């Protein structure tokens, strides 16, 4: 990137310098032409005997010279603006491509980890069932762990599938009456069974909206999953649902490290994850919050992240009724 930036700046400076040199050369030629025409005018017209004619033709020469200078300046300025715009577009495009390439590399690293981790856990549990004679309670625990890990794989596959479908505009949003209260309570119950931590909920009853239940459930799951990943296991998570005359508000509150102000908007970008994938403790694909923001946008809603008190974050989704 530094090499490209250096070459880019060098070429830009060279082109601008060449353009300035070209402008100065044209202006020099313009002056030489003016001097020649003035000499011819002095020879052809006697300024003493015919002062009016001389002044008229002199004014015409000055006007012509001024027009040529204006033309050179105008064309030069136009070329300069076009060159600067092109340089900015090229540099921005290349920088975005480099950033996307890095994010995709982090994505591949994270996906590899996200796939291998549940597969390894499932394999270990199944091998334990195969090699050892266990009582029914132990068997049930191992099978339950396998089911949880398969749910993780299913969530990852769904995120990747929906991301592809949303990008290609292949997924068609359905509109149906959804009991949002029941959807949130089911999500909290599921995560409480998967993770041994304190899940709180404050959900108003009988909150119905029109939307796509599959996509909204995915959005809620992604927010809760994100909160679980980035907060210590001993801190509680709270999911709330409130309602006004025209909107419903979903909040997922955690007491983790929070999101820095300079990253509050970036975290909803595709593949964006702060830090280096090889050294980051919390794993993920960088798709969860991106998909959530897309889903909320398709439901004509909005999503923001705010600071929690005394620490942590509040992810807030507002949807129209």
C-alpha distance (Angstrom), angle and dihedral (degrees) to the residues before:
residue distance angle dihedral
X1 . . .
X2 3.82 . .
X3 3.82 90.8 .
X4 3.81 90.9 50.6
X5 3.81 91.3 47.8
X6 3.80 91.9 50.3
X7 3.82 93.1 48.5
X8 3.80 91.0 44.0
X9 3.81 93.0 52.7
X10 3.83 91.8 44.2
X11 3.82 92.7 52.4
X12 3.79 91.7 44.8
X13 3.82 92.2 51.2
X14 3.81 90.4 46.1
X15 3.83 92.8 50.9
X16 3.81 92.8 46.6
X17 3.82 90.9 47.8
X18 3.82 90.6 49.3
X19 3.80 89.9 49.2
X20 3.81 91.5 50.8
X21 3.81 90.9 47.3
X22 3.80 89.8 49.9
X23 3.81 90.5 51.1
X24 3.79 93.0 49.0
X25 3.82 91.0 48.2
X26 3.79 91.9 52.0
X27 3.78 91.2 48.0
X28 3.81 89.8 50.3
X29 3.80 90.4 51.5
X30 3.78 89.1 47.2
X31 3.81 90.2 55.4
X32 3.81 92.0 47.3
X33 3.79 90.6 50.6
X34 3.79 90.2 48.4
X35 3.82 91.5 50.3
X36 3.83 90.8 50.5
X37 3.79 92.4 48.5
X38 3.83 90.2 46.9
X39 3.83 90.9 52.1
X40 3.82 91.0 50.3
X41 3.80 90.1 47.6
X42 3.81 91.3 53.4
X43 3.81 90.0 50.8
X44 3.80 95.8 46.4
X45 3.81 100.2 39.4
X46 3.78 125.2 46.5
X47 3.77 105.6 -137.7
X48 3.79 91.8 -161.2
X49 3.79 99.7 49.6
X50 3.82 95.8 33.5
X51 3.80 105.5 28.8
X52 3.82 95.6 154.6
X53 3.82 93.8 52.7
X54 3.79 90.8 44.6
X55 3.80 93.8 50.5
X56 3.81 91.1 46.4
X57 3.79 93.5 53.2
X58 3.82 91.3 41.9
X59 3.81 90.1 54.0
X60 3.81 88.6 49.8
X61 3.82 90.5 52.2
X62 3.81 91.5 49.0
X63 3.80 91.0 47.8
X64 3.82 91.8 49.9
X65 3.80 90.7 48.5
X66 3.81 90.8 49.5
X67 3.82 91.0 49.8
X68 3.81 91.6 51.7
X69 3.81 90.9 49.0
X70 3.79 91.1 49.5
X71 3.80 90.2 48.6
X72 3.80 92.2 51.6
X73 3.81 92.2 47.2
X74 3.81 92.8 46.2
X75 3.80 94.7 48.3
X76 3.78 91.6 43.7
X77 3.79 92.6 49.6
X78 3.83 90.7 47.9
X79 3.79 91.9 50.8
X80 3.80 90.6 46.0
X81 3.83 92.3 51.6
X82 3.81 91.6 47.1
X83 3.81 90.9 48.9
X84 3.82 92.7 48.4
X85 3.82 92.2 47.8
X86 3.79 90.4 48.2
X87 3.81 91.4 48.4
X88 3.81 91.5 50.7
X89 3.82 91.9 47.5
X90 3.81 92.9 48.2
X91 3.80 93.6 46.3
X92 3.81 93.4 45.6
X93 3.80 92.0 47.1
X94 3.80 92.3 49.2
X95 3.81 92.6 45.6
X96 3.80 90.7 50.8
X97 3.79 90.8 48.5
X98 3.81 90.8 51.4
X99 3.81 91.1 47.5
X100 3.81 91.8 47.4
X101 3.80 90.3 48.7
X102 3.81 90.8 53.0
X103 3.79 91.6 46.5
X104 3.80 91.4 48.9
X105 3.79 89.5 50.2
X106 3.81 89.4 52.0
X107 3.79 88.1 46.2
X108 3.82 92.2 54.7
X109 3.80 90.9 48.1
X110 3.79 92.2 48.9
X111 3.82 94.3 44.3
X112 3.79 89.8 51.2
X113 3.80 90.1 53.7
X114 3.80 93.4 42.9
X115 3.81 90.9 52.2
X116 3.79 97.8 42.5
X117 3.79 96.2 46.7
X118 3.85 99.0 61.0
X119 3.80 92.2 35.9
X120 3.81 90.6 54.2
X121 3.80 91.2 47.1
X122 3.80 92.5 49.3
X123 3.79 91.6 47.2
X124 3.81 91.8 50.7
X125 3.82 92.2 49.2
X126 3.81 92.6 48.0
X127 3.81 92.3 47.1
X128 3.79 88.8 51.2
X129 3.80 90.2 52.5
X130 3.79 90.6 47.9
X131 3.81 99.0 47.6
X132 3.79 102.1 37.1
X133 3.75 135.5 55.6
X134 3.79 103.8 -128.7
X135 3.75 132.7 178.9
X136 3.76 119.6 -108.4
X137 3.79 93.8 -99.2
X138 3.81 92.7 55.3
X139 3.79 91.2 46.0
X140 3.79 90.7 51.4
X141 3.82 91.0 50.7
X142 3.81 93.1 50.7
X143 3.80 92.3 45.9
X144 3.78 89.8 48.7
X145 3.82 89.9 52.8
X146 3.80 89.8 50.7
X147 3.79 90.0 52.2
X148 3.81 91.0 50.2
X149 3.79 91.9 50.4
X150 3.79 90.7 47.9
X151 3.81 87.9 52.4
X152 3.81 88.6 54.7
X153 3.80 90.2 52.1
X154 3.78 90.5 47.1
X155 3.81 91.9 51.7
X156 3.80 91.0 49.3
X157 3.81 92.0 48.7
X158 3.80 91.0 48.0
X159 3.80 92.1 50.5
X160 3.79 92.3 50.7
X161 3.81 92.3 44.8
X162 3.80 94.7 48.4
X163 3.81 91.8 45.1
X164 3.80 89.3 55.6
X165 3.80 92.9 45.4
X166 3.80 93.4 47.6
X167 3.80 91.8 49.2
X168 3.82 91.9 50.8
X169 3.83 92.7 39.4
X170 3.80 90.6 -124.3
X171 3.79 96.5 129.3
X172 3.80 114.7 86.6
X173 3.78 114.9 -152.1
X174 3.80 113.6 -127.1
X175 3.79 123.5 -145.1
X176 3.76 118.0 -144.8
X177 3.78 138.7 139.1
X178 3.82 108.5 -87.7
X179 3.78 127.7 -167.6
X180 3.80 95.0 -138.6
X181 3.80 91.8 -175.5
X182 3.79 91.9 59.1
X183 3.82 91.7 43.5
X184 3.81 92.0 55.4
X185 3.80 94.6 44.5
X186 3.83 90.6 50.8
X187 3.80 90.5 50.3
X188 3.81 92.9 50.2
X189 3.81 91.2 47.1
X190 3.80 91.7 50.6
X191 3.80 94.3 49.6
X192 3.80 91.4 44.6
X193 3.81 88.1 57.5
X194 3.81 92.4 47.8
X195 3.81 99.1 45.0
X196 3.82 126.2 42.7
X197 3.77 98.4 -134.5
X198 3.79 140.8 101.4
X199 3.81 113.1 -79.9
X200 3.78 116.6 -174.7
X201 3.78 127.1 -168.1
X202 3.78 137.3 -169.5
X203 3.80 105.5 -179.0
X204 3.78 125.9 164.0
X205 3.79 114.0 -132.8
X206 3.81 128.6 -114.5
X207 3.80 97.2 17.1
X208 3.81 107.0 161.3
X209 3.81 126.8 -179.0
X210 3.80 136.6 165.2
X211 3.78 115.3 -106.8
X212 3.79 149.2 93.4
X213 3.81 109.0 -55.2
X214 3.83 94.4 -162.2
X215 3.79 93.9 53.2
X216 3.80 95.1 41.8
X217 3.80 90.6 50.4
X218 3.79 88.8 51.2
X219 3.81 90.7 50.7
X220 3.81 91.9 51.1
X221 3.81 92.0 45.1
X222 3.81 91.2 51.3
X223 3.80 92.2 52.4
X224 3.80 93.5 48.5
X225 3.81 92.0 43.7
X226 3.80 89.8 50.2
X227 3.82 91.0 50.8
X228 3.80 90.9 49.4
X229 3.82 92.4 51.4
X230 3.77 97.4 49.0
X231 3.80 102.0 40.6
X232 3.81 130.5 70.6
X233 3.80 114.6 -100.0
X234 3.81 92.7 -119.0
X235 3.80 94.5 58.9
X236 3.83 119.7 87.1
X237 3.81 126.4 -117.4
X238 3.79 121.8 -148.6
X239 3.80 129.9 -161.2
X240 3.80 118.0 -165.5
X241 3.79 135.6 -177.4
X242 3.79 122.6 -165.5
X243 3.76 132.3 172.2
X244 3.81 139.0 -148.4
X245 3.79 130.5 -179.2
X246 3.79 92.9 -84.5
X247 3.82 107.6 16.1
X248 3.77 145.3 42.6
X249 3.80 120.3 -144.9
X250 3.80 123.4 -152.8
X251 3.80 117.6 -167.5
X252 3.79 130.9 -174.2
X253 3.81 110.4 -166.5
X254 3.79 125.3 -168.1
X255 3.80 135.9 171.1
X256 3.78 99.4 -139.8
X257 3.79 131.1 118.0
X258 3.81 93.4 -64.3
X259 3.79 130.4 -140.3
X260 3.84 120.2 -72.0
X261 3.80 114.9 -118.5
X262 3.80 92.7 -116.7
X263 3.82 90.6 57.7
X264 3.80 100.9 43.4
X265 3.80 91.9 99.5
X266 3.80 98.4 31.5
X267 3.81 94.2 60.3
X268 3.81 89.9 71.9
X269 3.81 92.0 58.5
X270 3.77 119.4 104.8
X271 3.83 114.0 -89.8
X272 3.81 91.4 -3.3
X273 3.77 114.6 149.2
X274 3.79 123.5 155.5
X275 3.78 117.8 -117.6
X276 3.78 131.6 7.0
X277 3.78 119.3 -39.2
X278 3.81 93.1 -139.1
X279 3.81 94.3 55.4
X280 3.81 101.9 32.1
X281 3.79 114.5 108.6
X282 3.80 99.7 -154.7
X283 3.79 110.8 67.7
X284 3.77 128.4 -148.7
X285 3.79 143.8 126.4
X286 3.79 102.7 -108.3
X287 3.80 89.4 -119.7
X288 3.81 102.8 95.9
X289 3.80 100.7 77.0
X290 3.81 91.3 35.0
X291 3.81 90.7 55.9
X292 3.79 91.4 43.9
X293 3.81 91.9 54.2
X294 3.82 90.4 47.8
X295 3.79 92.4 49.5
X296 3.79 92.4 48.1
X297 3.81 90.5 48.0
X298 3.81 91.6 51.7
X299 3.80 88.2 53.4
X300 3.84 88.3 53.2
X301 3.78 90.9 -112.9
X302 3.79 134.9 119.3
X303 3.78 136.3 -127.0
X304 3.79 128.8 -155.4
X305 3.78 137.1 169.6
X306 3.80 121.5 -136.2
X307 3.78 135.7 179.5
X308 3.79 117.0 -93.0
X309 3.81 123.8 -142.2
X310 3.01 125.0 -83.3
X311 3.82 89.9 -1.6
X312 3.76 141.3 -25.4
X313 3.78 134.9 49.8
X314 3.78 140.1 -70.2
X315 3.80 116.4 -147.7
X316 3.78 107.7 -161.1
X317 3.82 126.7 -167.6
X318 3.79 119.2 -170.2
X319 3.81 117.9 -166.1
X320 3.80 129.5 -179.4
X321 3.80 118.7 -116.8
